[in-house]
Amino acid sequence: MSLRSINPATGELLGTFEEHTSSEVDARVAKAHNAWRRWRTTAFAHRATVMVRAAELLETERRALGELMTREMGKPVRAAMEEAAKCATACRYYAEHAERHLSRRDVRTEDKESFVLFQPIGIVLAVMPWNFPFWQVFRFAAPALMAGNVGLLKHASNVPQCAIAIEDVLRRAGVPDGVFQTLLVGSKAVGDLIADPRVAAVTLTGSEGAGRDVGSRAGQEIKKSVLELGGSDAFIIMPSAPLDDAVATAVRARTVNNGQSCIAAKRFIVHERIFDDFARRFTRAMHSLRVGDPLDERTEIGPLATPQILEDLDDQVRRTLAAGARILTGGRRLERPGNFYEPTVLTDVPDDSPAAREELFGPVAPLLRARDASHALALANATTFGLGAAVWTTDANEIARFVNELEAGTVAVNGMVASDARLPFGGVKRSGYGRELSEEGIREFVNVKTVRVGAVASSRTE
């Protein structure tokens, strides 16, 4: 079988890539296991040198890498170049901080010595998505490799060129043979990889369904897993919010990556006192977005990544309209080559409709009306997801309440939810478990080893 790379803006077949056979996969796993025995003994300073070199390559080659992402999965090229540069920030962060995050921690006890070590565990299998084809990989790879682990990447099947390019960047940066490898395989190979005794742990970013499968398989094998799954992030606007800034940020938060982001704002909960004003401004801004060729730097909205994503989004909008919602702008796929959907705003959205209950992966924004802060919180938390949430208010009491009561892994106040190498990232509820990035992220895949040294009585006879 083969993996197909297709340009979502045109439908053009960019290339086909033969899947690795079971014997080829086994050879790569063996190579990774042997490479770990050497890599885990290298000094932090050496690993940091490699990671800084990777950052330099990502920065200097960001245009070529960005254009590759755009051709393969459709994000606007300016955002794609920014993604390549953002990967460099993760490499530099862990090059600088990994040794401190994993340094020996001494603890005072009745023993002669008591301390905690943080040691690498081996092969980490990464099952990664297409929507941020570089960033999602580097935010696992940078901490994992700096901790002394090695990585096997099973990337999304529609971005094989990105997967190959990432391995090439790390190889040219000086990562030794076997320390980071791409596996060109389909999703059916994941179960056998998790079951392989040489694989120590697995990290997945993907759908709730994929999370259930990977998490259950890892559990059966009693192996550590980190799951970053879907989100239906609330974006709350209260009467004291600076409305111009809130509207501009709301548009960016909804349309990042053409609306295909787990942490994109997906439900806009607006206080009834300012609802009509916000809806008017927000709809005008969404309607004016430039849709077109994602390789054109003027383009703001490109295509959805696959025809199936386009079909699913269109179906969710249709079912929401059938439930009683109204369209303020958009609401249809565009009659042109590629997987394009109009920027869309929905109002009068019923609480039990798809737009209010399901994750919308595309540039569709449902508006929900809130009576007060309590109602806004109830609407925001009325979801099975808990990845991120944003709230816009200048009222100190409201800020404190929303920060404490929103059920999410990240809360942005007067801003938009975004990941940052310096801060832990992850969700609650069905958005997954575990954390990526920061100190918490690098400690997910290490052996936290406790050492107790007792005092030995002298056996000499005086």
C-alpha positions in Angstrom: 0.0 0.0 0.0 1.0 3.6 -0.4 0.4 7.0 1.3 -0.8 9.8 -0.9 0.1 13.4 -0.6 -2.7 15.6 -2.1 -2.8 19.3 -2.4 -6.1 20.3 -0.7 -6.3 23.6 -2.5 -6.3 21.9 -6.0 -6.8 18.2 -5.5 -3.5 17.6 -7.3 -1.6 14.4 -6.4 1.8 15.6 -5.1 3.3 12.1 -4.6 2.9 8.6 -3.4 5.0 6.9 -0.7 5.2 3.2 -0.2 4.4 2.1 3.4 7.1 0.5 5.3 6.7 -3.3 5.5 6.5 -5.1 8.8 10.1 -6.2 8.5 11.2 -2.6 7.8 9.3 -1.3 10.8 10.9 -4.0 13.0 14.3 -3.0 11.7 13.7 0.7 12.6 12.4 -0.2 16.0 15.5 -2.3 16.6 17.7 0.6 15.4 15.9 3.0 17.8 16.4 0.6 20.7 20.1 0.3 20.1 20.4 4.0 19.5 18.8 4.8 22.8 21.4 2.8 24.7 24.0 5.2 23.3 22.0 8.4 23.3 20.9 8.2 26.9 24.5 8.4 28.0 25.3 11.6 26.1 25.7 14.8 28.1 23.0 17.5 28.2 25.4 19.9 26.6 25.8 17.7 23.5 22.1 17.2 23.1 21.6 20.9 23.5 24.1 21.6 20.7 22.1 19.4 18.4 18.8 21.0 19.4 20.1 24.5 18.8 21.3 23.4 15.4 17.8 22.1 14.6 16.4 25.5 15.7 18.8 27.2 13.3 17.7 25.0 10.4 14.0 25.6 11.1 14.5 29.3 11.2 16.7 29.6 8.1 14.5 27.2 6.0 11.2 28.3 7.3 10.0 29.5 3.9 10.7 26.2 2.2 9.3 24.2 5.1 6.3 26.5 5.3 5.5 26.0 1.6 5.8 22.3 2.0 3.2 22.4 4.9 0.9 24.6 2.8 1.0 22.4 -0.3 0.4 19.2 1.7 -2.3 20.3 4.2 -3.5 23.7 3.1 -2.7 26.2 5.9 -2.0 29.8 4.7 1.7 30.0 4.0 2.4 32.9 6.4 1.1 30.8 9.2 3.1 27.8 8.0 6.3 29.8 8.1 5.4 31.0 11.6 4.9 27.4 12.6 8.4 26.4 11.4 9.8 29.3 13.4 7.8 28.3 16.5 9.3 24.9 16.4 12.6 26.5 16.8 11.4 28.1 20.0 10.7 24.7 21.5 14.2 23.4 20.5 15.9 26.4 22.1 13.7 26.2 25.2 14.7 22.7 25.9 18.3 23.2 24.9 18.4 25.8 27.6 16.2 24.3 30.3 16.2 20.5 30.0 19.1 19.9 32.3 17.6 22.1 35.0 14.2 20.5 34.7 15.7 17.0 35.1 18.4 17.8 37.6 18.8 15.7 40.7 16.5 16.7 43.6 17.8 16.2 47.1 15.3 15.5 49.9 16.1 15.7 53.6 15.1 12.4 55.4 16.4 10.2 58.1 18.7 8.5 55.6 22.3 9.4 55.0 21.1 10.6 51.5 17.8 10.7 49.8 17.4 12.1 46.3 15.3 11.8 43.1 16.7 11.2 39.6 14.8 11.8 36.3 16.1 9.3 33.8 15.1 8.5 30.2 12.9 5.4 29.6 13.6 4.5 25.9 11.5 4.7 22.7 8.6 7.1 22.7 6.1 6.4 19.9 4.5 9.6 18.6 1.2 9.4 16.8 0.7 12.9 15.4 -1.9 14.8 13.4 -1.8 16.8 10.2 -3.1 20.1 11.3 0.1 21.4 12.8 2.4 19.0 11.0 5.7 20.4 12.3 4.7 22.0 15.7 2.9 19.0 17.0 6.0 16.8 16.3 8.6 19.2 17.7 6.7 19.8 20.9 7.1 16.1 21.6 10.5 15.6 20.0 12.4 18.4 21.6 11.7 17.4 25.2 11.8 13.7 24.5 15.2 13.8 22.8 16.7 16.3 25.3 15.6 13.9 28.1 17.7 11.1 26.5 14.8 9.2 25.0 14.5 8.4 21.3 11.5 8.9 19.0 9.5 7.0 16.4 7.1 9.2 14.5 3.9 7.8 13.0 2.6 10.9 11.3 -0.8 11.4 9.8 -1.1 9.6 6.5 -1.9 12.7 4.4 1.4 14.5 5.4 4.2 12.0 4.5 6.4 14.7 3.0 6.3 16.7 6.3 7.2 13.6 8.2 10.2 12.9 6.0 11.3 16.5 6.2 11.2 16.6 10.0 13.4 13.5 10.1 15.8 15.2 7.6 16.0 18.4 9.7 16.9 16.5 12.8 19.4 14.3 11.0 21.2 17.4 9.5 21.1 19.0 13.0 23.3 16.1 14.2 20.8 13.7 15.7 22.5 10.3 15.5 21.2 7.5 13.3 18.2 5.8 14.9 17.5 8.5 17.5 14.6 10.0 15.6 12.9 8.0 12.8 9.7 8.4 10.7 7.6 5.4 10.1 5.5 5.5 6.9 2.7 3.3 8.1 -1.1 3.5 8.4 -3.1 3.7 11.6 -3.5 -0.1 11.7 0.2 -0.5 12.6 -0.1 1.6 15.8 -1.5 -1.3 17.9 1.5 -3.6 17.1 3.9 -0.8 17.8 2.4 0.0 21.2 2.6 -3.8 22.0 6.2 -4.0 21.0 8.2 -4.5 24.3 11.0 -2.2 23.0 8.5 0.7 22.9 8.3 2.4 26.3 5.6 4.9 25.9 3.2 6.6 23.4 2.0 10.2 22.9 -0.9 11.0 20.7 -2.5 14.2 19.4 -5.7 13.5 17.6 -9.4 12.8 17.8 -11.3 11.4 20.8 -11.8 8.1 19.0 -8.1 7.8 18.3 -7.4 8.7 21.9 -9.7 5.9 23.2 -7.9 3.4 21.0 -4.4 4.4 21.8 -5.1 5.0 25.5 -6.7 1.6 25.9 -3.9 -0.2 24.0 -1.3 1.5 26.1 -3.2 0.6 29.3 -3.4 -3.0 28.3 0.4 -3.0 27.9 0.8 -1.0 31.1 2.7 1.7 29.3 2.7 5.5 29.9 0.6 7.5 27.5 -0.1 11.2 27.0 -3.3 12.1 25.0 -4.0 15.6 23.6 -7.4 15.3 22.0 -10.2 17.5 20.7 -11.6 20.7 22.1 -14.8 22.8 21.9 -13.2 25.9 23.4 -15.4 28.7 24.7 -14.7 32.3 24.0 -16.6 34.4 26.4 -17.3 38.2 26.0 -18.6 40.1 29.0 -20.0 43.7 28.9 -16.8 45.3 30.2 -14.6 43.9 27.4 -12.9 46.2 25.0 -15.1 45.2 22.1 -12.9 46.1 19.2 -10.0 44.0 20.5 -12.4 41.2 21.5 -13.8 41.0 18.0 -10.4 41.1 16.2 -9.0 38.4 18.5 -12.2 36.3 18.2 -11.8 36.2 14.4 -8.2 35.1 14.7 -9.0 32.5 17.4 -11.8 31.0 15.3 -9.9 30.9 12.0 -6.4 29.9 13.0 -5.2 27.1 10.6 -8.5 27.6 8.6 -10.4 26.8 11.8 -8.7 23.4 12.1 -7.1 23.6 15.5 -8.0 21.8 18.7 -7.6 25.0 20.6 -9.3 27.3 18.2 -12.2 29.2 19.7 -15.3 27.2 18.7 -18.2 28.5 20.8 -18.7 32.3 21.3 -20.6 33.0 24.4 -21.7 36.6 24.5 -23.5 38.5 27.3 -26.9 39.5 26.1 -26.3 43.2 26.8 -23.6 43.4 24.0 -24.7 40.4 21.9 -26.1 42.3 19.0 -23.2 44.7 18.8 -20.6 41.9 18.9 -22.5 39.8 16.4 -22.7 42.7 13.9 -19.0 43.5 14.2 -17.9 39.8 14.3 -20.0 38.9 11.3 -18.7 41.8 9.2 -15.1 40.8 10.0 -15.6 37.1 9.2 -17.4 38.0 5.9 -14.4 40.2 4.9 -11.8 37.5 5.3 -9.8 36.7 2.1 -10.4 33.1 1.0 -8.1 31.7 -1.7 -4.8 30.1 -2.7 -2.9 29.4 0.6 0.4 30.0 -1.1 -0.6 33.6 -1.6 0.6 35.5 1.4 -2.5 37.7 1.2 -4.8 34.7 1.8 -6.4 34.5 5.3 -8.5 31.3 4.8 -7.3 28.4 2.8 -8.9 25.0 2.2 -9.7 22.3 4.7 -7.2 19.5 4.7 -9.3 16.7 3.2 -12.6 16.2 1.4 -14.0 14.3 4.4 -13.3 17.2 6.8 -15.2 19.4 4.4 -18.1 16.9 4.2 -18.3 16.6 8.0 -18.3 20.3 8.6 -21.0 20.9 6.0 -23.1 18.2 7.6 -22.7 19.7 11.1 -23.8 23.1 9.8 -26.8 21.6 8.0 -27.9 19.7 11.1 -27.5 22.8 13.2 -29.7 24.8 10.8 -32.3 22.1 10.9 -32.3 22.4 14.7 -33.3 26.1 14.4 -30.1 28.1 14.0 -29.8 31.0 11.5 -26.9 32.0 9.2 -25.5 35.5 9.6 -22.8 34.9 6.9 -21.5 32.0 4.9 -22.9 28.6 5.4 -21.8 26.7 2.3 -18.9 25.1 0.6 -17.4 27.1 -2.2 -17.9 26.1 -5.9 -14.2 25.9 -6.8 -11.5 23.2 -6.9 -10.2 22.2 -3.5 -11.8 21.8 0.0 -13.0 25.4 0.6 -15.7 26.4 3.0 -17.0 29.9 3.5 -16.2 31.7 6.8 -19.5 31.2 8.6 -21.4 32.7 11.6 -24.4 31.1 13.1 -26.8 32.6 15.6 -29.9 31.3 17.6 -27.9 28.1 18.1 -29.8 25.6 20.2 -28.0 24.2 23.2 -28.3 20.6 21.9 -27.4 21.2 18.3 -24.1 20.0 16.7 -22.6 23.5 16.7 -23.0 23.7 20.4 -22.1 20.2 21.3 -19.6 18.9 18.8 -16.1 20.1 17.7 -16.3 22.1 14.5 -13.1 21.7 12.5 -13.3 24.6 10.1 -14.2 28.4 9.9 -17.6 28.1 11.5 -18.5 30.2 14.5 -21.7 29.6 16.6 -22.9 32.5 18.7 -24.5 31.7 22.1 -26.3 34.3 24.2 -25.6 34.4 28.0 -27.7 36.2 30.6 -24.9 36.8 33.1 -21.6 35.3 34.3 -23.2 32.3 35.9 -25.0 31.4 32.7 -21.8 32.0 30.6 -19.9 29.6 32.9 -22.7 27.0 32.6 -22.7 27.2 28.8 -18.9 27.1 28.7 -18.6 24.0 30.9 -21.5 22.2 29.2 -19.2 20.2 27.0 -17.4 16.9 27.2 -14.2 18.7 26.3 -11.9 20.7 28.4 -8.8 21.8 26.4 -8.9 25.6 26.5 -11.2 28.6 27.1 -10.9 32.4 26.8 -12.7 35.1 28.6 -12.9 38.9 27.9 -13.7 41.1 30.8 -12.0 43.9 32.7 -13.9 43.2 35.9 -11.5 41.8 38.5 -14.1 39.7 40.3 -15.3 38.2 37.0 -11.7 37.4 36.0 -11.1 35.6 39.3 -14.3 33.6 39.0 -13.8 32.6 35.4 -10.2 31.5 36.0 -11.2 29.4 38.9 -14.4 27.9 37.5 -13.8 27.3 33.8 -13.1 23.5 33.3 -10.1 23.7 31.0 -6.4 23.0 30.8 -5.7 26.5 29.7 -7.6 29.8 30.4 -6.7 32.9 28.4 -7.9 36.3 29.9 -8.3 39.0 27.3 -6.4 37.0 24.8 -6.7 33.7 22.8 -5.6 30.2 23.8 -2.2 29.3 22.3 0.5 26.8 23.2 3.9 28.1 24.3 7.0 26.0 25.1 7.4 27.8 28.4 4.0 26.8 29.7 2.4 23.3 30.2 -0.2 22.4 27.7 -3.0 19.8 27.9 -6.7 19.2 28.8 -9.2 17.7 31.1 -12.3 15.6 30.6 -12.4 14.1 27.1 -9.7 16.5 25.8 -7.2 14.0 27.2 -4.6 13.7 30.0 -1.0 14.4 30.6 0.9 17.6 29.7 3.2 18.7 26.9 5.8 21.5 27.0 7.5 23.3 29.9 8.8 21.3 32.9 5.7 19.1 33.1 6.1 18.0 29.5 9.7 16.8 29.7 8.9 14.9 32.9 6.1 12.9 31.3 8.5 10.4 29.7 11.1 9.8 32.4 11.7 7.4 35.2 11.2 9.4 38.4 13.7 7.3 40.4 13.9 7.6 44.2 17.2 6.8 45.8 17.7 6.2 49.5 21.2 5.7 50.9 21.3 4.4 54.5 24.2 4.9 56.9 26.3 1.8 57.2 27.6 1.1 60.7 31.4 0.6 61.0 32.4 -3.1 61.4 35.9 -2.2 62.8 36.7 -3.4 66.3 38.3 -0.7 68.4 
